[in-house]
């Protein structure tokens, strides 16, 4: 009986440890993520590092979304409110849509204002894995020096995102 309790405890500790490690606050993107190629709105392939370099010097709110994602669509009014409250922030939208056509239709349909890129391969491909992507919409806040200050936020975290942005000023 004692061995069963020990094994149960060790299994529980492993699961909790794995969960806590996967939800830790990262302060920078992995080399793998930075090297990944994504598609710009004008159909050019560009590395994620090059994208981030374009906006260095300003805080960034990055939203990972897709036009087929109900939670993403539901959160769009909150994103528009966040943009109105924080006009000096760069808004970077990374789409997980499967086609360029659906991606561009989604941008137009939902009138999404910001800088747009399409992730090649979707959520479970190498870029999604490099971001520890397990849910969309997903929000990441990056300070003007390129440091991640909020790594894992979802559609219920807009107050937290706004507070984080205000703390950067």
N, C-alpha and C positions, 0 to 999 in steps of 0.2 A: 504494500500500500504506500509506503514511504517513497519508493522509486517512482510511482505514478505521480505523486505530488511534485517531486523534483522535476520530472520531465514536463509536467504541465506548467510549472513555474518558468522553466527555461524557455519553453515554446512561447508563453505569454510575454516574457521579457524580450525575446527576439522580435516578435510582432510589434510591440510598443517601440522598441529601439529603431526598427526599420521605419515605422511611421514618423517618429520624431526626426530622424535624419532626413527623410524625404521632404519634410515640411520646413526645413531650416531656412532662415533668411540668407539668401545669397547676396553678395555685394558686387559681383561681376559675372559676366556671361562666360561660359566655358569656351575654350579655344575651338572646340567642335562647332558650337553654335555660331561663333563669330565668322567661321570660314564657310558656313552654309550659304548657298546661292539662293536668292529669292527673285521674283519677277517684279519689276517696277511697272507703274501704270502705263508707261510707253513701251512695254514689252522687252526691256533690257534685263539681262541677268546681272545681278549685283550681289556682292557678299553682304551678309548682315553687318559685318564690321564697317563696310563702306557706307551703309545706310546710317548707322549710328554716328559715324564721323561727320556726316553732312549736318547733323543737328547738335553737335557738341557746342557747349556754351549756353545752352538753354535747357531747362527741365523738359523732360519728355514723359508723356503718358502713352504707354503702348497698350493697345487693345488687340488681343488675338480673338478673332471672331469668324463667322461664316454666315452667308445669307440664308442658309437652311436651318440655322440655330435659333430656336424659339426663345431661349433665354437671352441671346444676343439682341434680338429684335426688341424684346421687352425692356431691355436696359438702355436702349438708345435715347429715350427722352432724358434719362439721368446723365448720360454722356454729354448730351447737348447742353444741359444745365451746368455741368462741370466745365465745359468749354466756355460758356458765358461768364462764369465766375473766375476763370483763370485764363484770360486771353493771351497772356505772354508765354504760355506753355506750348510746346510742339506736341501735336497729336499724331501718333503713328499707328496706323491700322494694318495689321497683318492678317490676311484672310486665309482661311482653311478651305475655301471653296475648291471644288474639283476641276472646274473649268474657268478660263479667263472670261468667257461670256457670262456665266452666272455671277462671278465676282463683280464685273462691271455693272451688270444689271442691279445687283444688290446695293452698290454704292449710289447709283442713281435713284433707285426706288426709295431708299431710306435716307437720302440726302445727307450722306456722311461727309462731313467737312474735315479735311486733314490730309495727311500724306499716306498713300496707299501702296501696299505691296502684297503679292500673292505668294504664299508659301508653296513650294514645289513638293508634292507628296503627301500633304495633309498632316493631321494630328499625330498619327502613330509612326510617321516616317522619322528620319534622323533628326530633323530640326525640332519637331515636336518632342522627341525624346530628350534632346539637348536642353530644352526649356522645362523639362519635367512637366509637360503639358498633360493634364489629366481631366481638364474641364474647360469649356469655353462658355461664355466669354471669360477671358483671363486678362488681368490688368497688371502691368509692371510700371513702376515709377522710377525714373532715372534722373539723377541730379545733373546740374550743368557741367560737372566734371566727368560725367559718364559712369558714375557709381550708382549701382542699384540701391534704392532706399526702401522700396517696397516690392517684393518679389512675387508674392502670391496673393492676389486679390481677385474676388469674383463679383458678380453683379449685385450682391447685397452689401458691398464694402465701399460704396461711393463716399460716405462720410469719412471713412478712414483715408481714402484716396485724397479727398479735398483737404483734410487736416495735414496730411503728409506734404501736399503741395504748398500749403500756407507756411509750413515750417521751413521750407527751402528759401523763402524770401529774406 
